[in-house]
């Protein structure tokens, strides 16, 4: 009988951890739009209340960690840091595409040059969009 209760506790802990990871990943992966942040915060808060009412303490802890992650990612500095990382990555992409175009130009292959120019233009457009956000 004791084994069943420990398995149940383990299962609850596993579910709580998975839930926390899911919400923190979602919070980190998506752009922190104020209305989106508020929706996430409200959803997790409601789940915390449900878990408390059901006596699911492990789940409550996991959801509270997820809520803390949402709060961090939805702050002004959190949004700026994400934007800066996105812009930095897009700048690297542009540099890479420029080198690829230069290499194609050295080879003199017209098809490759056209493809590399298109990829460079796409990378530049993505960089411009990332800078606007």
Secondary structure, DSSP 8 states (H G I E B T S, - for coil): -HHHHHHHHHHHHHHHHHHHHHHHHHHHHS---HHHHHHHHHHHHHHHHHHHHTT-HHHHHHHHHHHHHHHHHTSHHHHHHHHHHHHHHHHHHHHHHHHHHHHHHHHT-HHHHHHHHHHHHHHHHHHHHHHH-
